[in-house]
Structures are given as C-alpha cells and as structure tokens.
C-alpha cells in the first residue's frame, strides 16, 4: 500500500509541476519584455515578448557563495534573489526566466522549496527534497519589475545548499 501511495504522490507532483510551468509560460507570453533562457552562449536584446538565449550560468549558490551567503536557508525561511542583471540576464525588460533549481547537500528532513516572483504569494511547490538526495527541477518563473524572485524553504529543517542556474 505504501508503494502505491508513493506512486500516486509522485504522479500528483508531476502534474502539479506541469501546471505551474504551463501557467508561468502563459504569464510570460502575456507580459511585455524578454524571456531569458540559456542555449547558444549569445545574449541579444529582443523585442517585447521575444525569446532570448543566454549561456548556462549559476546565478545563486548557497554552497559556493555565488550572489549568496554561504549559509543554510532556515526552516520556514525565505531569501530574495536578484535575477535581472546577473549571469547574462538583462538588468531590465525581462518578464520571465527559465531556471534549473538544485537542492544540494544534506538536510535533516523532508520538505519543499517554493520559488516565486517576489511580489506574489504562492503555495505552488517548486521542488520536493529529502535528507540524502541532490534533487533538481526546471521552472519558468515570472520576474517582478525589479527582477527579483523569492525562494522559500517550507520544510521543518534548514536546507544546506541551493543552486539556481539560468537554464540551458
């Protein structure tokens, strides 16, 4: 019975993730500006709503200290991440970014990370984690007008390492 419950939970998580990505895509298409995603290694200024490729690069890393303190994200804690102007993402005019979100290193329990525009509340799960695995996922996230995202650890224990990369 436990195995079928875990399978059902995995399927619900996959569906919820797909819905979040689809909603972010629709929001990005409806919003003016650029969508930044990594691919070719070139950065171009696009017209309103145009896709712009960027090189793969880490823009926030709590393990190595890239644009972040080398520190845990506390239980039920949040950090604000400046995305616009980092890692080749233009400083203004960007409506959304495609990111890889990594939970690296250990934690003392299970939980999930929520990545959202800093000006909008959200309860949508971005990434579930457990004590031993290095988990990752991809997401397309709308940015605020100032280019910021908020990352929240909703778990009961601190998360050792989080890495955000502009996605390839």
C-alpha positions in Angstrom: 0.0 0.0 0.0 2.9 2.4 0.8 4.4 1.9 -2.7 1.1 2.8 -4.4 0.7 5.9 -2.2 4.3 7.0 -3.1 3.5 6.4 -6.8 0.3 8.4 -6.6 2.2 11.2 -4.7 4.8 11.2 -7.5 2.2 11.5 -10.2 0.4 14.3 -8.4 3.7 16.2 -8.0 4.5 15.7 -11.7 1.1 17.0 -12.7 1.3 20.0 -10.3 4.8 20.8 -11.7 3.5 20.7 -15.3 0.6 23.0 -14.4 3.0 25.5 -12.7 5.3 25.5 -15.7 2.3 25.9 -18.1 0.9 28.9 -16.0 4.4 30.5 -16.0 4.7 30.1 -19.7 1.3 31.8 -20.2 2.2 34.6 -17.9 5.5 35.1 -19.7 3.8 35.3 -23.1 1.2 37.8 -21.8 3.8 40.0 -20.1 5.9 42.5 -22.0 9.7 42.2 -22.1 12.1 39.3 -22.7 12.1 35.7 -21.7 15.7 34.7 -20.9 16.8 31.1 -21.3 20.3 29.6 -21.8 21.2 27.8 -25.0 23.6 29.3 -27.5 26.0 31.5 -25.5 24.9 34.7 -27.0 22.8 37.5 -25.4 20.6 39.7 -27.6 18.2 42.4 -26.8 14.8 41.2 -28.1 11.6 42.8 -28.9 8.7 42.7 -26.5 7.9 39.1 -25.7 10.8 37.7 -27.7 12.8 34.7 -26.6 16.4 35.5 -25.9 19.1 32.8 -25.4 21.7 33.0 -22.7 24.7 30.9 -21.7 24.2 28.4 -18.8 25.5 30.0 -15.6 24.8 29.8 -11.9 23.2 33.0 -10.6 22.7 32.0 -6.9 24.5 29.3 -4.9 24.5 29.0 -1.1 27.3 26.4 -1.3 30.0 28.3 -3.2 28.7 31.8 -2.3 27.8 33.0 -5.8 25.5 36.0 -5.3 24.5 34.5 -1.9 26.0 34.0 1.5 27.4 30.5 2.2 24.6 29.6 4.6 21.6 27.4 5.1 18.1 28.6 4.1 16.4 28.2 7.5 13.3 26.2 8.2 10.3 28.2 7.1 12.7 30.9 5.9 12.9 32.9 2.7 15.6 34.6 0.7 15.1 37.2 -2.1 17.3 36.6 -5.2 18.2 39.3 -7.7 18.0 37.6 -11.1 17.9 40.6 -13.5 21.4 41.8 -14.2 23.0 38.5 -13.1 24.6 35.8 -15.3 23.8 37.5 -18.5 20.2 38.2 -17.8 19.5 41.8 -18.9 19.0 44.2 -16.0 15.6 45.4 -17.2 12.8 44.5 -19.5 12.8 40.8 -18.6 9.4 39.2 -17.9 10.5 35.7 -17.1 13.5 33.3 -16.8 13.9 29.6 -17.3 15.9 28.2 -14.3 17.4 24.9 -13.0 16.7 24.7 -9.3 19.0 22.4 -7.3 18.8 21.3 -3.7 22.4 20.3 -3.0 23.8 18.7 0.1 22.0 17.3 3.1 19.1 18.4 5.2 17.7 16.8 8.3 14.3 16.1 6.9 11.8 16.3 4.1 10.3 19.4 2.7 9.9 21.5 -0.3 11.2 24.7 -1.9 8.9 27.4 -3.4 10.3 29.8 -6.0 8.1 32.7 -6.9 8.0 36.3 -8.1 8.9 38.4 -5.0 5.7 40.4 -5.3 3.3 37.5 -5.5 2.4 35.0 -2.8 2.5 31.3 -3.8 2.0 27.9 -2.3 3.0 26.1 -5.5 5.7 23.5 -4.8 8.8 24.0 -7.0 11.0 21.2 -5.6 10.4 18.4 -3.0 13.6 17.3 -1.1 14.6 14.6 1.3 17.6 14.2 3.6 20.0 12.4 1.3 19.3 13.2 -2.4 20.5 16.0 -4.6 17.2 17.0 -6.2 16.7 19.3 -9.1 13.9 20.6 -11.4 13.3 23.1 -14.1 10.9 26.0 -13.9 9.9 29.1 -15.9 9.3 31.9 -13.5 7.9 35.4 -14.0 10.1 38.1 -12.6 9.0 41.2 -10.7 9.5 44.6 -12.3 12.8 44.8 -10.3 13.9 41.4 -11.5 13.6 39.5 -8.2 12.4 36.1 -7.1 11.8 34.8 -3.6 12.9 31.3 -2.5 11.2 29.8 0.5 12.1 26.6 2.4 8.8 25.3 3.7 10.3 22.3 5.4 10.8 21.9 9.2 14.7 21.9 8.8 17.3 24.1 7.2 18.4 23.3 3.6 22.2 23.3 3.3 22.6 24.2 -0.4 20.5 25.7 -3.1 21.7 26.5 -6.6 19.8 28.5 -9.2 21.1 28.4 -12.8 19.8 30.2 -15.9 18.6 27.2 -17.8 20.0 25.7 -21.0 
